[in-house]
Amino acid sequence: MRKWTLRCLAAMALLGSCRVALAQGAAAQINLGVEMLELPSPAPARITLMYPSSSAEATVTRGPFTYSVARAGVFAQGERGPGSLLEASPRKLIVISHGSGGDAHTFVDLARVLVQRGYVVALPQHAGDNSRDMSRVGPASWEARPPEISATLDALAAHPVWRTRLNVQGVGLYGMSAGGLTALVHAGGVWSAARFGQHCREHIEEDFYTCVGLITQLRGNWLDTVKIMVARAVHVVRFTDATPLSHNDPRIKAVIAAVPMAAPFDAASLAKPRVPLALVAAQQDAWLIPKFHSGRIRAACEPTGGCTVLADWPQGGHASTLSPWPADLAASISSIMQDPPGFDRARELPVLWGKMAAFFDSHL
């Protein structure tokens, strides 16, 4: 388990989290089906689909995490769960963009909530920026991620089975951390590597984990000083491309961005997003300091009525949007991924997930 955990926690400042959501709570009338699609380029190599199923669930273990799903379960054509707004195929689709170093397993709880509302959830594996391969973390991945969402929709629209089950013309998108950057691009955001470089040259001490990465849990020692010096030099040389980057897919109709990586954006480009936009902020986020990330976007879009804030947790941390950690992992995980004192995920998350589902219900 330690090797698996360390690989996930070795992510730079954009880590979406190594947390795999546990399927807990009230008994569901419709079970959670899971199917993995292995696809050729240009689609993401793997897309995990979570959907309403009439098949029985069984316990699945992945590393230190355990949850209950119906693997390759029968697709429930017309059944509906509690609160479901959709009764029959084609079902509406929500795409989830994981954070750097993340994967589909981190979103099982949220997917269950959305599936109970009648949606199908698709979770593409971002190339070179996932729990198995982190070779492209940073601007290379940020540029590739939004087209990977579009390629996911293309692949599902052409799939011999799923194309008849899904409506890919009115899609919701949720992203967390680096996935939040992906979501903001689809909301109309414009960013550049040069903006990221400039941000880090100016604010590297304050926004340490964003610009340097998690090398040690200690601050203010000689190793951090050396890392800051090296990182400054890298930002001067590497992150200089001022080309404005954007991506527009008219099939995406509503977007939620949670604790997003947002320093690279021209915040003005999101003052009036092209689609309904909702934000989730956590004021104790030490990984992506809110005033440089979620706060910048909120300051641009909230005064214009261009965004909705679903949650702004005074005590929430970067990983607080994820389900509670299994006890054996919680004891060993980095302190930056732990909840700050006073935050209760078990109490707060059902409320947030309900608001997220309602937001998509209103706009899709």
VENTA-V840980 format. One record per run of one state. SS is the DSSP state (a for helix, b for strand, c for the rest). FROM is the first residue (numbers start at 1). TO is the last residue. If there is no record, write none. Layout:
ss,from,to
SS,FROM,TO
SS,FROM,TO
This chain:
ss,from,to
c,1,1
a,2,9
c,10,14
b,15,15
c,16,30
b,31,38
c,39,45
b,46,53
c,54,57
b,58,62
c,63,64
b,65,71
c,72,74
b,75,75
c,76,90
b,91,97
c,98,99
b,100,100
c,101,103
a,104,116
c,117,119
b,120,124
c,125,138
a,139,158
c,159,161
a,162,164
c,165,165
b,166,176
c,177,177
a,178,186
c,187,190
b,191,191
c,192,192
a,193,203
c,204,207
a,208,211
c,212,221
a,222,238
c,239,244
b,245,245
c,246,251
b,252,258
c,259,264
b,265,265
c,266,266
a,267,270
c,271,275
b,276,282
c,283,289
a,290,292
c,293,293
a,294,301
c,302,306
b,307,313
c,314,326
a,327,330
c,331,334
a,335,337
c,338,344
a,345,363
c,364,364
